[in-house]
Amino acid sequence: MGRAFEYRKARKMKRWGNMSRTFTKIGKEITISVKSAGPDPSANSRLRALLQNARAANMPKDTIERAIKKATDKDASDYKEIVYEGYGPFGIAVVVETATDNNTRTVANVRSYFNKYGGSLGTSGSLTFLFDHKSVFKVKEKEGLDMEELELELIDFGVDEIVAEEGEITLYGAYESYSDIQKYLEGAGFEIISSEFERIPNDVKELNAEQRAVIDKLLEKFEDDEDVQNVYHNMQESDEE
């Protein structure tokens, strides 16, 4: 199994464990998508994918419908997606993805979290080289599917890693290949469980337990902030997580 899968497996149970936070995150993404390309899933591929994610997260149908309806309201919040990059203590790189209707508030909060734990907010793009930005799709495995044949076919669509596990297949591809991969999977009749973007570190740093505890506190501050959608870092996940 590849590097992307092992990294994601180590952190997936840790992130967004709180259901209400997950619903808030998806709700914001739905708002951004609807404002960008309209409320019709058949004409809005990103919204179509978000509805799959919402169902996978057991988001109630009425909550989903409310989010779409709210996004069509002319008075609905206009969220901007902004990425912040910086270093936490011990040289750990941290990328914070936000969706905010008040950038002044958000940047002030993000900077304060870095400063509180001995880190510093960097400039946009300063950590891009440390992470691979990936499209990640999870689909149900078809009966009688030839994995080698599928892998060879998907290379042309930007997929560079495929992992089959417990009746599900996880596909990793280039960030810019998201639309191509989605179109292929839908056209080939795969049931898409979820799809998202992730930042996979090119290399990870090992810390001792005391250092890890400090970084974990910093990450918790980010994840508790309502403007924050995702947080990525290059700290080696411990075996217990």
C-alpha atoms as an extended CHARMM CRD file, in Angstrom:
* protein
*
       241  EXT
         1         1  MET       CA              0.0000000000        0.0000000000        0.0000000000  PROA      1               0.0000000000
         2         2  GLY       CA              1.2540000000        3.4410000000       -0.8930000000  PROA      2               0.0000000000
         3         3  ARG       CA              2.3800000000        6.4140000000        1.1260000000  PROA      3               0.0000000000
         4         4  ALA       CA             -0.8120000000        8.4030000000        0.6140000000  PROA      4               0.0000000000
         5         5  PHE       CA             -3.0120000000        5.5740000000        1.8870000000  PROA      5               0.0000000000
         6         6  GLU       CA             -0.8920000000        4.8670000000        4.9650000000  PROA      6               0.0000000000
         7         7  TYR       CA             -0.8110000000        8.5530000000        5.9270000000  PROA      7               0.0000000000
         8         8  ARG       CA             -4.5410000000        8.9690000000        5.4400000000  PROA      8               0.0000000000
         9         9  LYS       CA             -5.3760000000        5.7850000000        7.3350000000  PROA      9               0.0000000000
        10        10  ALA       CA             -3.3590000000        6.9960000000       10.3240000000  PROA      10              0.0000000000
        11        11  ARG       CA             -5.2250000000       10.2710000000       10.5720000000  PROA      11              0.0000000000
        12        12  LYS       CA             -8.7320000000        9.5780000000        9.2840000000  PROA      12              0.0000000000
        13        13  MET       CA            -10.1720000000        8.4500000000       12.6330000000  PROA      13              0.0000000000
        14        14  LYS       CA             -8.7270000000       11.4980000000       14.3350000000  PROA      14              0.0000000000
        15        15  ARG       CA            -10.1380000000       14.1620000000       12.0220000000  PROA      15              0.0000000000
        16        16  TRP       CA            -13.7340000000       15.3570000000       12.1980000000  PROA      16              0.0000000000
        17        17  GLY       CA            -14.7760000000       12.8870000000       14.8550000000  PROA      17              0.0000000000
        18        18  ASN       CA            -17.4390000000       15.3440000000       16.0070000000  PROA      18              0.0000000000
        19        19  MET       CA            -20.5330000000       14.8520000000       13.8330000000  PROA      19              0.0000000000
        20        20  SER       CA            -21.8460000000       18.4040000000       14.1990000000  PROA      20              0.0000000000
        21        21  ARG       CA            -18.4820000000       19.7870000000       13.0370000000  PROA      21              0.0000000000
        22        22  THR       CA            -18.5950000000       17.4700000000       10.0390000000  PROA      22              0.0000000000
        23        23  PHE       CA            -22.0590000000       18.7130000000        9.1140000000  PROA      23              0.0000000000
        24        24  THR       CA            -20.9470000000       22.3410000000        9.4680000000  PROA      24              0.0000000000
        25        25  LYS       CA            -17.9490000000       21.6810000000        7.2280000000  PROA      25              0.0000000000
        26        26  ILE       CA            -20.0170000000       20.0210000000        4.4990000000  PROA      26              0.0000000000
        27        27  GLY       CA            -22.7190000000       22.6930000000        4.8180000000  PROA      27              0.0000000000
        28        28  LYS       CA            -20.2080000000       25.4400000000        4.0780000000  PROA      28              0.0000000000
        29        29  GLU       CA            -18.8690000000       23.5260000000        1.0930000000  PROA      29              0.0000000000
        30        30  ILE       CA            -22.4260000000       23.1210000000       -0.2170000000  PROA      30              0.0000000000
        31        31  THR       CA            -22.9930000000       26.8780000000        0.1390000000  PROA      31              0.0000000000
        32        32  ILE       CA            -19.8100000000       27.6830000000       -1.7870000000  PROA      32              0.0000000000
        33        33  SER       CA            -20.6660000000       25.1490000000       -4.5040000000  PROA      33              0.0000000000
        34        34  VAL       CA            -24.2770000000       26.3110000000       -4.9540000000  PROA      34              0.0000000000
        35        35  LYS       CA            -23.2690000000       29.9620000000       -5.1450000000  PROA      35              0.0000000000
        36        36  SER       CA            -20.6350000000       29.0530000000       -7.7240000000  PROA      36              0.0000000000
        37        37  ALA       CA            -22.5490000000       26.6970000000      -10.0340000000  PROA      37              0.0000000000
        38        38  GLY       CA            -26.1830000000       26.5460000000       -8.9320000000  PROA      38              0.0000000000
        39        39  PRO       CA            -28.3980000000       24.2100000000       -6.8430000000  PROA      39              0.0000000000
        40        40  ASP       CA            -28.9970000000       21.5000000000       -9.4770000000  PROA      40              0.0000000000
        41        41  PRO       CA            -26.7150000000       18.5000000000       -8.7690000000  PROA      41              0.0000000000
        42        42  SER       CA            -27.0430000000       17.2150000000      -12.3400000000  PROA      42              0.0000000000
        43        43  ALA       CA            -25.4770000000       20.4500000000      -13.6120000000  PROA      43              0.0000000000
        44        44  ASN       CA            -23.1060000000       20.9830000000      -10.6800000000  PROA      44              0.0000000000
        45        45  SER       CA            -20.5630000000       18.1640000000      -10.4170000000  PROA      45              0.0000000000
        46        46  ARG       CA            -19.0150000000       19.4910000000       -7.2060000000  PROA      46              0.0000000000
        47        47  LEU       CA            -22.3990000000       19.6810000000       -5.5020000000  PROA      47              0.0000000000
        48        48  ARG       CA            -23.1260000000       16.1450000000       -6.6910000000  PROA      48              0.0000000000
        49        49  ALA       CA            -19.9470000000       14.9790000000       -4.9790000000  PROA      49              0.0000000000
        50        50  LEU       CA            -20.7390000000       16.9040000000       -1.7930000000  PROA      50              0.0000000000
        51        51  LEU       CA            -24.1630000000       15.2670000000       -1.5680000000  PROA      51              0.0000000000
        52        52  GLN       CA            -22.4160000000       11.8850000000       -1.7130000000  PROA      52              0.0000000000
        53        53  ASN       CA            -20.0980000000       13.0080000000        1.0830000000  PROA      53              0.0000000000
        54        54  ALA       CA            -23.0700000000       14.2090000000        3.1250000000  PROA      54              0.0000000000
        55        55  ARG       CA            -24.8140000000       10.8530000000        2.8080000000  PROA      55              0.0000000000
        56        56  ALA       CA            -21.5920000000        9.0120000000        3.6870000000  PROA      56              0.0000000000
        57        57  ALA       CA            -21.3860000000       11.1430000000        6.8570000000  PROA      57              0.0000000000
        58        58  ASN       CA            -25.0300000000       10.2690000000        7.7000000000  PROA      58              0.0000000000
        59        59  MET       CA            -26.0650000000       13.8980000000        7.3400000000  PROA      59              0.0000000000
        60        60  PRO       CA            -29.8940000000       14.0340000000        7.6040000000  PROA      60              0.0000000000
        61        61  LYS       CA            -31.7320000000       14.6470000000        4.3270000000  PROA      61              0.0000000000
        62        62  ASP       CA            -33.5780000000       17.6850000000        5.6770000000  PROA      62              0.0000000000
        63        63  THR       CA            -30.2780000000       19.2040000000        6.8450000000  PROA      63              0.0000000000
        64        64  ILE       CA            -28.8520000000       18.7570000000        3.3350000000  PROA      64              0.0000000000
        65        65  GLU       CA            -31.9360000000       20.2930000000        1.7060000000  PROA      65              0.0000000000
        66        66  ARG       CA            -31.8390000000       23.1930000000        4.1730000000  PROA      66              0.0000000000
        67        67  ALA       CA            -28.1850000000       23.8690000000        3.3150000000  PROA      67              0.0000000000
        68        68  ILE       CA            -28.9540000000       23.9950000000       -0.4250000000  PROA      68              0.0000000000
        69        69  LYS       CA            -32.0000000000       26.2350000000        0.0730000000  PROA      69              0.0000000000
        70        70  LYS       CA            -30.0680000000       28.5490000000        2.3870000000  PROA      70              0.0000000000
        71        71  ALA       CA            -27.2740000000       28.8770000000       -0.1820000000  PROA      71              0.0000000000
        72        72  THR       CA            -29.7330000000       30.1520000000       -2.8080000000  PROA      72              0.0000000000
        73        73  ASP       CA            -30.8440000000       32.9820000000       -0.5080000000  PROA      73              0.0000000000
        74        74  LYS       CA            -29.3500000000       36.2770000000       -1.6740000000  PROA      74              0.0000000000
        75        75  ASP       CA            -28.5830000000       37.1310000000        1.9720000000  PROA      75              0.0000000000
        76        76  ALA       CA            -26.6540000000       33.9020000000        2.5790000000  PROA      76              0.0000000000
        77        77  SER       CA            -23.0910000000       34.2610000000        3.8230000000  PROA      77              0.0000000000
        78        78  ASP       CA            -20.5420000000       34.5810000000        1.0540000000  PROA      78              0.0000000000
        79        79  TYR       CA            -17.7040000000       32.3040000000        2.1240000000  PROA      79              0.0000000000
        80        80  LYS       CA            -14.2220000000       32.6300000000        0.6980000000  PROA      80              0.0000000000
        81        81  GLU       CA            -11.8450000000       29.6700000000        0.7530000000  PROA      81              0.0000000000
        82        82  ILE       CA             -8.4580000000       30.7960000000        2.0560000000  PROA      82              0.0000000000
        83        83  VAL       CA             -5.4140000000       28.6420000000        2.8360000000  PROA      83              0.0000000000
        84        84  TYR       CA             -2.9520000000       29.6240000000        5.5820000000  PROA      84              0.0000000000
        85        85  GLU       CA              0.4850000000       28.0970000000        5.9560000000  PROA      85              0.0000000000
        86        86  GLY       CA              2.9680000000       28.2310000000        8.7930000000  PROA      86              0.0000000000
        87        87  TYR       CA              5.2680000000       26.3670000000       11.1180000000  PROA      87              0.0000000000
        88        88  GLY       CA              4.3460000000       25.0770000000       14.5190000000  PROA      88              0.0000000000
        89        89  PRO       CA              6.9630000000       24.3370000000       17.1850000000  PROA      89              0.0000000000
        90        90  PHE       CA              9.7080000000       21.7730000000       16.4410000000  PROA      90              0.0000000000
        91        91  GLY       CA              9.6520000000       22.6820000000       12.7480000000  PROA      91              0.0000000000
        92        92  ILE       CA              6.3070000000       21.0210000000       12.0130000000  PROA      92              0.0000000000
        93        93  ALA       CA              4.6760000000       22.3880000000        8.8490000000  PROA      93              0.0000000000
        94        94  VAL       CA              0.9550000000       23.1570000000        9.1470000000  PROA      94              0.0000000000
        95        95  VAL       CA             -1.5220000000       23.9740000000        6.3620000000  PROA      95              0.0000000000
        96        96  VAL       CA             -4.9050000000       25.3380000000        7.4270000000  PROA      96              0.0000000000
        97        97  GLU       CA             -7.8060000000       25.4180000000        4.9480000000  PROA      97              0.0000000000
        98        98  THR       CA            -10.6040000000       27.8100000000        5.8620000000  PROA      98              0.0000000000
        99        99  ALA       CA            -13.9980000000       28.9310000000        4.5600000000  PROA      99              0.0000000000
       100       100  THR       CA            -14.7410000000       32.3450000000        6.0060000000  PROA      100             0.0000000000
       101       101  ASP       CA            -17.0700000000       35.3050000000        5.6540000000  PROA      101             0.0000000000
       102       102  ASN       CA            -14.6670000000       37.5000000000        7.6390000000  PROA      102             0.0000000000
       103       103  ASN       CA            -11.0170000000       37.1490000000        6.6400000000  PROA      103             0.0000000000
       104       104  THR       CA             -9.8680000000       39.7320000000        9.2020000000  PROA      104             0.0000000000
       105       105  ARG       CA            -11.2390000000       37.5810000000       12.0250000000  PROA      105             0.0000000000
       106       106  THR       CA             -9.9150000000       34.3480000000       10.5720000000  PROA      106             0.0000000000
       107       107  VAL       CA             -6.3430000000       35.4610000000        9.9130000000  PROA      107             0.0000000000
       108       108  ALA       CA             -6.1700000000       37.0290000000       13.3830000000  PROA      108             0.0000000000
       109       109  ASN       CA             -7.2930000000       33.7630000000       14.9820000000  PROA      109             0.0000000000
       110       110  VAL       CA             -4.9530000000       31.5910000000       12.9040000000  PROA      110             0.0000000000
       111       111  ARG       CA             -1.9830000000       33.8470000000       13.6920000000  PROA      111             0.0000000000
       112       112  SER       CA             -2.8230000000       33.8300000000       17.4100000000  PROA      112             0.0000000000
       113       113  TYR       CA             -2.9030000000       30.0030000000       17.5210000000  PROA      113             0.0000000000
       114       114  PHE       CA              0.5210000000       29.7730000000       15.8620000000  PROA      114             0.0000000000
       115       115  ASN       CA              1.9580000000       32.4230000000       18.2000000000  PROA      115             0.0000000000
       116       116  LYS       CA              0.4890000000       30.8590000000       21.3540000000  PROA      116             0.0000000000
       117       117  TYR       CA              2.3240000000       27.6000000000       20.7450000000  PROA      117             0.0000000000
       118       118  GLY       CA              5.6210000000       29.0280000000       19.5730000000  PROA      118             0.0000000000
       119       119  GLY       CA              4.9740000000       28.8310000000       15.8520000000  PROA      119             0.0000000000
       120       120  SER       CA              4.5780000000       31.4300000000       13.1400000000  PROA      120             0.0000000000
       121       121  LEU       CA              2.2220000000       32.1580000000       10.2590000000  PROA      121             0.0000000000
       122       122  GLY       CA              4.0260000000       32.0860000000        6.9120000000  PROA      122             0.0000000000
       123       123  THR       CA              3.2890000000       33.5170000000        3.4820000000  PROA      123             0.0000000000
       124       124  SER       CA              0.8820000000       31.9660000000        1.0050000000  PROA      124             0.0000000000
       125       125  GLY       CA              2.5080000000       29.1870000000       -1.0020000000  PROA      125             0.0000000000
       126       126  SER       CA              5.5220000000       28.8950000000        1.2880000000  PROA      126             0.0000000000
       127       127  LEU       CA              4.8020000000       25.2420000000        2.1750000000  PROA      127             0.0000000000
       128       128  THR       CA              3.4110000000       24.0270000000       -1.1460000000  PROA      128             0.0000000000
       129       129  PHE       CA              6.5500000000       22.0010000000       -1.8660000000  PROA      129             0.0000000000
       130       130  LEU       CA              6.1070000000       19.9710000000        1.3350000000  PROA      130             0.0000000000
       131       131  PHE       CA              2.6920000000       18.5190000000        0.4530000000  PROA      131             0.0000000000
       132       132  ASP       CA              1.1060000000       16.7400000000       -2.5070000000  PROA      132             0.0000000000
       133       133  HSD       CA             -2.4020000000       18.0610000000       -3.1450000000  PROA      133             0.0000000000
       134       134  LYS       CA             -4.5030000000       15.0030000000       -4.0090000000  PROA      134             0.0000000000
       135       135  SER       CA             -7.9860000000       14.1470000000       -5.2380000000  PROA      135             0.0000000000
       136       136  VAL       CA             -9.2810000000       11.2320000000       -3.1650000000  PROA      136             0.0000000000
       137       137  PHE       CA            -12.2600000000        9.1070000000       -4.2100000000  PROA      137             0.0000000000
       138       138  LYS       CA            -13.7960000000        6.1940000000       -2.3340000000  PROA      138             0.0000000000
       139       139  VAL       CA            -16.0030000000        3.8450000000       -4.3900000000  PROA      139             0.0000000000
       140       140  LYS       CA            -17.7210000000        0.5040000000       -3.8460000000  PROA      140             0.0000000000
       141       141  GLU       CA            -15.8670000000       -2.4110000000       -5.3740000000  PROA      141             0.0000000000
       142       142  LYS       CA            -17.6630000000       -4.0960000000       -8.2720000000  PROA      142             0.0000000000
       143       143  GLU       CA            -18.0300000000       -7.8650000000       -8.3680000000  PROA      143             0.0000000000
       144       144  GLY       CA            -15.4610000000       -9.4830000000      -10.6680000000  PROA      144             0.0000000000
       145       145  LEU       CA            -13.5010000000       -6.2640000000      -11.0650000000  PROA      145             0.0000000000
       146       146  ASP       CA             -9.9570000000       -6.6610000000      -12.4050000000  PROA      146             0.0000000000
       147       147  MET       CA             -7.9110000000       -4.2890000000      -10.2310000000  PROA      147             0.0000000000
       148       148  GLU       CA             -4.8370000000       -4.3340000000      -12.4700000000  PROA      148             0.0000000000
       149       149  GLU       CA             -6.9180000000       -3.4750000000      -15.5090000000  PROA      149             0.0000000000
       150       150  LEU       CA             -8.6830000000       -0.6910000000      -13.6050000000  PROA      150             0.0000000000
       151       151  GLU       CA             -5.3640000000        0.7210000000      -12.4120000000  PROA      151             0.0000000000
       152       152  LEU       CA             -3.9420000000        0.7930000000      -15.9350000000  PROA      152             0.0000000000
       153       153  GLU       CA             -7.0610000000        2.4830000000      -17.2740000000  PROA      153             0.0000000000
       154       154  LEU       CA             -7.1690000000        5.1330000000      -14.5610000000  PROA      154             0.0000000000
       155       155  ILE       CA             -3.5510000000        6.1850000000      -15.0880000000  PROA      155             0.0000000000
       156       156  ASP       CA             -4.7770000000        8.1050000000      -18.1440000000  PROA      156             0.0000000000
       157       157  PHE       CA             -7.1810000000       10.0210000000      -15.8960000000  PROA      157             0.0000000000
       158       158  GLY       CA             -4.5480000000       11.1480000000      -13.3980000000  PROA      158             0.0000000000
       159       159  VAL       CA             -4.8780000000        8.3800000000      -10.7720000000  PROA      159             0.0000000000
       160       160  ASP       CA             -1.5340000000        7.3230000000       -9.2790000000  PROA      160             0.0000000000
       161       161  GLU       CA             -2.5490000000        5.0590000000       -6.3860000000  PROA      161             0.0000000000
       162       162  ILE       CA             -5.3850000000        2.5660000000       -5.8690000000  PROA      162             0.0000000000
       163       163  VAL       CA             -6.0980000000        0.6600000000       -2.6610000000  PROA      163             0.0000000000
       164       164  ALA       CA             -8.7990000000       -2.0120000000       -2.2460000000  PROA      164             0.0000000000
       165       165  GLU       CA             -9.9410000000       -2.6930000000        1.2970000000  PROA      165             0.0000000000
       166       166  GLU       CA            -13.0520000000       -4.3910000000        2.6970000000  PROA      166             0.0000000000
       167       167  GLY       CA            -15.1880000000       -4.0520000000       -0.4310000000  PROA      167             0.0000000000
       168       168  GLU       CA            -14.1920000000       -0.4610000000       -1.0640000000  PROA      168             0.0000000000
       169       169  ILE       CA            -11.6150000000        1.0960000000       -3.3700000000  PROA      169             0.0000000000
       170       170  THR       CA             -9.7800000000        4.3160000000       -2.5780000000  PROA      170             0.0000000000
       171       171  LEU       CA             -8.2880000000        6.2240000000       -5.5040000000  PROA      171             0.0000000000
       172       172  TYR       CA             -5.6290000000        8.9220000000       -5.2480000000  PROA      172             0.0000000000
       173       173  GLY       CA             -4.9350000000       11.2810000000       -8.1300000000  PROA      173             0.0000000000
       174       174  ALA       CA             -3.6490000000       14.7250000000       -8.9930000000  PROA      174             0.0000000000
       175       175  TYR       CA             -5.6120000000       17.6760000000       -7.6080000000  PROA      175             0.0000000000
       176       176  GLU       CA             -6.2490000000       19.0310000000      -11.1070000000  PROA      176             0.0000000000
       177       177  SER       CA             -7.5520000000       15.6240000000      -12.2690000000  PROA      177             0.0000000000
       178       178  TYR       CA            -10.5790000000       15.6490000000       -9.9280000000  PROA      178             0.0000000000
       179       179  SER       CA            -13.1440000000       16.3690000000      -12.6460000000  PROA      179             0.0000000000
       180       180  ASP       CA            -11.6790000000       13.7860000000      -15.0590000000  PROA      180             0.0000000000
       181       181  ILE       CA            -11.6640000000       11.0770000000      -12.3860000000  PROA      181             0.0000000000
       182       182  GLN       CA            -15.2050000000       11.8970000000      -11.3030000000  PROA      182             0.0000000000
       183       183  LYS       CA            -16.4820000000       11.7500000000      -14.8980000000  PROA      183             0.0000000000
       184       184  TYR       CA            -14.7800000000        8.3870000000      -15.4890000000  PROA      184             0.0000000000
       185       185  LEU       CA            -16.1820000000        6.8150000000      -12.3130000000  PROA      185             0.0000000000
       186       186  GLU       CA            -19.7060000000        8.0730000000      -12.9600000000  PROA      186             0.0000000000
       187       187  GLY       CA            -19.5500000000        6.9890000000      -16.6230000000  PROA      187             0.0000000000
       188       188  ALA       CA            -18.2480000000        3.5310000000      -15.6870000000  PROA      188             0.0000000000
       189       189  GLY       CA            -21.1070000000        3.0070000000      -13.2430000000  PROA      189             0.0000000000
       190       190  PHE       CA            -19.0950000000        3.0430000000      -10.0120000000  PROA      190             0.0000000000
       191       191  GLU       CA            -20.9740000000        3.9380000000       -6.8340000000  PROA      191             0.0000000000
       192       192  ILE       CA            -19.0160000000        6.8640000000       -5.3880000000  PROA      192             0.0000000000
       193       193  ILE       CA            -19.1400000000        6.8380000000       -1.5950000000  PROA      193             0.0000000000
       194       194  SER       CA            -17.1900000000       10.0480000000       -1.0690000000  PROA      194             0.0000000000
       195       195  SER       CA            -14.6710000000       12.3460000000       -2.7150000000  PROA      195             0.0000000000
       196       196  GLU       CA            -12.4600000000       15.0900000000       -1.3530000000  PROA      196             0.0000000000
       197       197  PHE       CA             -9.1290000000       16.8440000000       -1.5900000000  PROA      197             0.0000000000
       198       198  GLU       CA             -6.2610000000       16.0440000000        0.7780000000  PROA      198             0.0000000000
       199       199  ARG       CA             -2.7400000000       17.2890000000        1.2980000000  PROA      199             0.0000000000
       200       200  ILE       CA             -0.2940000000       14.4200000000        1.7930000000  PROA      200             0.0000000000
       201       201  PRO       CA              3.1350000000       15.3580000000        3.2240000000  PROA      201             0.0000000000
       202       202  ASN       CA              6.1500000000       14.4100000000        1.1260000000  PROA      202             0.0000000000
       203       203  ASP       CA              8.0620000000       13.6040000000        4.2940000000  PROA      203             0.0000000000
       204       204  VAL       CA              7.1520000000       13.4000000000        7.9710000000  PROA      204             0.0000000000
       205       205  LYS       CA              8.9830000000       14.3780000000       11.1500000000  PROA      205             0.0000000000
       206       206  GLU       CA              9.1640000000       12.1710000000       14.2030000000  PROA      206             0.0000000000
       207       207  LEU       CA              8.6570000000       13.8160000000       17.5910000000  PROA      207             0.0000000000
       208       208  ASN       CA              8.7780000000       12.5020000000       21.1410000000  PROA      208             0.0000000000
       209       209  ALA       CA              5.6000000000       12.1820000000       23.2180000000  PROA      209             0.0000000000
       210       210  GLU       CA              6.0530000000       15.5450000000       24.9580000000  PROA      210             0.0000000000
       211       211  GLN       CA              6.5700000000       17.3780000000       21.6700000000  PROA      211             0.0000000000
       212       212  ARG       CA              3.6250000000       15.5870000000       20.0810000000  PROA      212             0.0000000000
       213       213  ALA       CA              1.3790000000       16.7370000000       22.9290000000  PROA      213             0.0000000000
       214       214  VAL       CA              2.2230000000       20.3700000000       22.1670000000  PROA      214             0.0000000000
       215       215  ILE       CA              1.5220000000       19.9570000000       18.4480000000  PROA      215             0.0000000000
       216       216  ASP       CA             -1.7490000000       18.1470000000       19.2060000000  PROA      216             0.0000000000
       217       217  LYS       CA             -2.8950000000       21.1090000000       21.3200000000  PROA      217             0.0000000000
       218       218  LEU       CA             -2.1040000000       23.4800000000       18.4500000000  PROA      218             0.0000000000
       219       219  LEU       CA             -4.0080000000       21.2950000000       15.9780000000  PROA      219             0.0000000000
       220       220  GLU       CA             -6.9910000000       21.1470000000       18.3440000000  PROA      220             0.0000000000
       221       221  LYS       CA             -7.1170000000       24.9530000000       18.4640000000  PROA      221             0.0000000000
       222       222  PHE       CA             -7.3250000000       25.0790000000       14.6850000000  PROA      222             0.0000000000
       223       223  GLU       CA             -9.9050000000       22.3050000000       14.4520000000  PROA      223             0.0000000000
       224       224  ASP       CA            -12.1400000000       23.9260000000       17.0740000000  PROA      224             0.0000000000
       225       225  ASP       CA            -12.2900000000       27.1580000000       15.0530000000  PROA      225             0.0000000000
       226       226  GLU       CA            -15.5580000000       27.3990000000       13.1040000000  PROA      226             0.0000000000
       227       227  ASP       CA            -13.8170000000       28.9940000000       10.1170000000  PROA      227             0.0000000000
       228       228  VAL       CA            -11.4160000000       26.0510000000        9.7050000000  PROA      228             0.0000000000
       229       229  GLN       CA            -12.3340000000       23.2860000000        7.2600000000  PROA      229             0.0000000000
       230       230  ASN       CA             -9.1990000000       21.1130000000        7.2480000000  PROA      230             0.0000000000
       231       231  VAL       CA             -5.7860000000       21.0250000000        8.9160000000  PROA      231             0.0000000000
       232       232  TYR       CA             -2.7560000000       19.1840000000        7.5380000000  PROA      232             0.0000000000
       233       233  HSD       CA              0.6960000000       18.7110000000        9.0030000000  PROA      233             0.0000000000
       234       234  ASN       CA              3.8760000000       16.6940000000        8.5180000000  PROA      234             0.0000000000
       235       235  MET       CA              4.1820000000       15.2140000000       12.0020000000  PROA      235             0.0000000000
       236       236  GLN       CA              4.5390000000       11.4330000000       12.0450000000  PROA      236             0.0000000000
       237       237  GLU       CA              1.3280000000        9.9030000000       13.3570000000  PROA      237             0.0000000000
       238       238  SER       CA              1.8640000000        7.6620000000       16.3700000000  PROA      238             0.0000000000
       239       239  ASP       CA              1.0250000000        3.9480000000       16.2570000000  PROA      239             0.0000000000
       240       240  GLU       CA             -1.8000000000        4.4700000000       18.7350000000  PROA      240             0.0000000000
       241       241  GLU       CA             -3.7300000000        6.8240000000       16.4310000000  PROA      241             0.0000000000
